[in-house]
Every structure is written in C-alpha cells, then in structure tokens.
Amino acid sequence: MSLNVIKKVIDLGDGRTIEIETGKLAKQADGSVVVKMGDTMLLATVVSSPDAKEGVDFLPLSVDYQEKYAATGRIPGGFLRREARLSDYEVLISRLVDRALRPLFPDDYHADTQVMISLISADKEIMPDCLAGLAASAAIAVSDIPFNGPISEVRVAKIDGQLVINPTMTDLERATLEFIVAGSEFDINMVEGEAKEIQEDEMVEAIKFAHEAIKKQVFVQRELTEAVGKTQKRVYSHETHDEDLKKAVYAATYDKVYAIASSASAKDERATKFKEVIDSYIETLGEDVEDITKSLAKKYYHDVEYDAIRNLVLDEGKRLDGRTTTQIRPIWSEVSYLPSAHGSAIFTRGETQSLTTVTLGSKDDEQMIDGAFINGYQKFILHYNFPGFSTGEVRPNRGAGRREIGHGNLAMRSLKQVLPPEDENPYTIRVVSDILESNGSSSMATVCAGTLALMDAGVKIKAPVTGIAMGLITNEMGTKYAILSDILGDEDHLGDMDFKVTGTENGIVACQMDLKINGLSYEVLAKALAQAKDGRLHILNEIKKTISEPREDYKPHAPRIIVIKIDKEYIGAVIGPGGKIIQEMQRETGATISIEEKDNQGIVQIFAANKASIDAAVSRIRAIAAKPEVGEIYEGKVKSIMPFGAFVEIMPGKDGLLHISEIDHKRFETMDGIFKVGDEVRVKLLDIDKQGKLKLSRKVLLPKPEKAQ
C-alpha cells in the first residue's frame, strides 16, 4: 500500500523547527495531521457531519485535548490504569484551542464538528499546549471543512529580558511574562497568560512579537492546504432565511427594543421586557403560524437586540444599565463574614457577587497532579463554583464544568503572583469562590474577593490584586468603536471582545482575551489596556476601604505550622524503622508531622491545632536531631554495661562510652555493682572521634579528693 505523505517545516528562526505531517495516520477523518517539535508529537483530527441537525442555529463544536500516558513512559494511576476523563490541565488546553478556532468558522455553519488532539509522544522540555492550536488548525486546513483560517497558537515569554517563542520548560521557570497567543494571518483573537507585574506597553510588545511568529505558521499551513489539494471547501446550506419576515421583525420591534435598552433598567426587569416584545410580535403572526416562522422570528429578534444595544453605545455612549463607557458599577465588600473559616470575604460589584473562603492546611493537604505531562504537587489551590441560582436558573449540580475550570484558573494565576515565597509560607492554601450572583465578570469578582479573603486570613501577600473585564463594540466598517469598562453579561454576549485584566498597583499579573471580530488594531488594544488600568485602580481603592493589608496574625482558630531544618543524616532517626518514631510522635502530641529532603537538609513541617501540640512535637524532634557538642553536660541513661565501662545514652539514639577509668577519681577493677541498666548518670562529652564515637566522663564533674597530708 502506498502512502501519500506530505510534510511541511516551520522554522522558528533559532535552529528549532516544527514539522507538520499528513497522509500517514487517521486517514478516515476529514482532516488529520501530526505536529512534531523535538520528541513532542501531537495527533490532531477533525470530523464534521455532512449536514446540520434540524433546528440547530449555532456551531456544535467540541474540542478535546488528551494526553496519552504512554507518551511519557508512564502508566496511569487509579484502579482501572487507563486514561480517564480529562484532567483540569487537559480541559484548559482544550479551552485554549476552542476559543481560538470558534470565531473563525462561518456564522452560518451549524454541522456537528469535533476536533481531537492527542499527545502521543512527549519531550519533557517541549510543552505541548503551545502546539495544540497549530495542530488543530492544520487538521482543518487539510480537510474540506469551511474555515476562515488558518490560525495558530504560540507561547511568548520574556526570559532574561528577551522575548522567546515556545521556550523550553526549564527556561520558562525564569520568565517574567508568559502568554499563549492565538490569531490568524491578520488578527489576534485570543490571549491568555500571566506576568510579574508588567506594564501595559510590555504586554502589547509581547503580543506583537507572538503575532509575527503566528503569521509564519499560518503561511506554512496555506502551503499544506495547496499541497493536499483542499483549497475548495464543501458546499453547505444550514440556514433558511425569510427576508420579508426579517424586515417585518425589525420594523415592529427595533424602536421598542432601543427604548428598553436605553431605560437603564435592572437585568431581570430588562430581560422580562425584551421577552414581552418578541412574545407580542409572535402573537400577531396568528395561531396557525408554522414553527419555522416562529423560530426565524426569534432569530431575527436576537439580531434586533444585537443591533439596538450596540447602536445605543456607539451613538449615545449609553449602556444597558445607564453607565458611561468608563464607569464601574457600585462596589461593596466585607471580610470575616464567616466566623469559622480561616479567612472569608464578600465582594459585590453591581449584580455580580462572590463569597470566597480561604482554608489553611498542612503539607499533607497539597494537591497531587498526576497528568501524563505535568505531575507533582501544588500547595495553592483555587476552586470556582457557578451554581444555577446565581443567574436565577434551574440547573442540576454536576460538578465543575469547563467554564468553572477556566475561570478558576485565571483567578488562580492572578493570586499566585502575589503569594509569599514558599520558604515564608508553610501552608497549603485553598481558596474557594462561590458565585452567588452573576451579571458579568464573576472571574474578576473572584480575584477581588480572593485578595480580600487572603488578607483576612493573615496570608502575607505582596500586594492586593484586582481585576476588570473590558468589552468592545464596533460598527461594521470598523470606523467607530467604544471600549467598555466592567462589562455586563449582555455586553459580553452581544459585544466583540471580552478582555479580562488583573493586576496590582504596580502592574499586570494575568489576562484573558477573546475576540469575536477581525481587525482589532494595536492602537485600540493599547487604549483598552489603559482604560482597564484606570478601572483596576478604582476597584483597588474600593476594596482597600474594607482591608488594605494582611492581618498581623492568623485567626485564633487557624492551625499553626512550624518548619524546622535538621541535618540530612537525622531524617531516618526522626522517621524511625517503618515510620515507628514519627507515628508515635504524631499520636502522642496530636501534631501532624511531615519530612522531606531538600538541598541536603531535612525539612520538617509540624502542623497542629494549638501551640502545646506544636511545642511538644518540636521538643521531641530537636531531641532526636540535636548534635552532641563536645564540652556539654548531659543527663544520660545507662543502656548497657561492659567489663571496660558503660554505654550511656545522652540523646535519643546517641550512646557514648563512659570508660571505667572515667567513672570516678578512685580506681575500679571491675564494673560489678557500680551501675545497673536504666540508672541516670550525669556526664560530660569529652570528645567525638573520626568514626563518630562519643567519649564521656563522669569523673570530671566530681570534686577532686583532697590529697593525704
């Protein structure tokens, strides 16, 4: 069997290359490629149904990124020992690709479409997430699926003061900023990442640098499309239109919708009035009207809402709730609302509210990450919950979905930047944001509430962090635009941009941007960032009125942790055979004790609910790990008796020889009757020889007998 394998190579310009291959694997998919960089290989496939399902008026796109454990030479954990549901890390990468692809499909394309990306080989230094978008787009490029791409995604990072595309994992540890940036040949449409308090112009510079790399990758995909002969895409017809009905809906409803939009009403009142308009119009169509006509009328009415709300902003500078484009909704906040939590806060901005808690735990509470590519432990955890009642909906609670994972990750990245260094913070920290009300930007409310709760808990964060969601409205020609601060849910849904920016007083720490239009200029981006900074600082001043810096101490009921360092050689003595000693200490003191070797030292973490337990455990460990010092006096215990002397334990597990000649000033010929095992004896440590043997003396502590006259 002959294969028609086609390869294209992307030169990153620094000796590294990315290879795209098609025609070898998964040939029954509509499109299939393997993307390879170093030893990292991704298989991406795309399949789209020939026709759309009846009644579907959106794009049913699913994007799944999955890592095969064999790619890293590992066997999955768990009882089944097989790849299970997607991990949070895999979900986050799936979201990155989905957000980059979705805006580029034609608006009228509604066929079920599935993109699957699998990590099939892994190079520990080459991260696969920055290649996943390229692989997905390339798979679409070699198919006949309509797509207004290609696009690509790259990671841009600043390392040692230099911007780098797709850096190694080791180099990334030194980065002062790192963003995943996605875009087409002409535009950027997705940005997500974190930074160490950078300025706005530095962020724009990084995005521009990433876009240059994206353009090269898009050009190679165009070459690939031509090479496989897929320049002609499939013909489809997924929508039915009735232009007369459309004109009738506009004529009957536009003025009413515009009036409601400009009335500065609350969310629920506004939604009720909008619904009354379309319900009234459908009644005028008569009882015998066909379902398709009703469906089309609702579709056109959505377009009426879209146009009316946007025109209100562009023509009058007014928003649905009556604010100006730069105005932030009213804010109130409170800390210590929950008396039993280690830290808690309520943050409310307009109709969006987060109740956030902080819980302080021990090393045993660290989260284990057991992914194929990323594995290990993390001691800062943030969970975001979005129940149905927060938007007045009835929705079953099925656990965290992709939205919750994505929003929580953005808040986590923001707050992580200001946590104290690990050697100054012994706690595992869990932050939980429960969204109780939502009308836009609940992830940014989570950042603000998280900052307040951390300070309330006494965690010594470097600086408070706040966040804001920015929006954009443009006209069809792109000649007129409005940048909106602190967007509502409707403005997110009907607008052209959702740009979330978080930061401290000193600079940006994280961002997430999604664009639904083509043609965002860097001038507009810079203006949006400048306006976002003003908004962030306004919110910062508001939350500082509630609490401006971390509390002096943790709450009285918060657990206490002490970290002590011992010599590496004593780790085994503290643990004991089979863990006997450390288990006994935990049982008798009530403390939780963990120990690990780091930098040739034993790092012992003692976690307890009260000071007495901490002190008892510390005393026991110091006794085991203390070093005998020559010249010191010890209260020892006789462990065994030999003809030439006695072995005396001066510290737990540390015996020394008290020679028969060092027992007393008088001479003993035999050890009979001098000591018995268990006797306490006061001795001085005279010497420690090269083999570590201890030489003890009791005689030097006794007064010398007077000489006979």
Secondary structure, DSSP 8 states (H G I E B T S, - for coil): -----EEEEEE-SSS-EEEEEESSS-TTSSEEEEEEETTEEEEEEEEE-SS--TT--S--EEEEEEE-GGGGT----SSS-S--S--HHHHHHHHHHHHHHGGGS-TT--S-EEEEEEEEE--TTS-SHHHHHHHHHHHHHTSS---S--EEEEEEEEETTEEEES--HHHHTTEEEEEEEEEESS-EEEEEEEEEEE-HHHHHHHHHHHHHHHHHHHHHHHHHHHHHT--S----------HHHHHHHHHHHHHHHHHHHTT---HHHHHHHHHHHHHHHHHHT-TT--HHHHHHHHHHHHHHHHHHHHHHHHHH---TTS--TT----EEEEES-STTSSEEEEEEETTEEEEEEEEEE-GGG-EEEE-SS-EEEESEEEEEE--GGGGT------S--HHHHHHHHHHHHHHHTTS--GGG--SEEEEEEEEEE-SS-HHHHHHHHHHHHHHHHT---SS--EEEEEEEEE-TTSS-EEEEES--HHHHHHSSEEEEEEE-SS-EEEEEEEE-SS---HHHHHHHHHHHHHHHHHHHHHHHTT--S--SS--TTS-EEEEEEEEGGGHHHHH-GGGHHHHHHHHHH--EEEEEEETTEEEEEEEESSHHHHHHHHHHHHHHH----TT-EEEEEEEEEETTEEEEEEETTEEEEEEGGGS-SS--S--TTT--TT-EEEEEEEEE-TT--EEEESGGGS-------
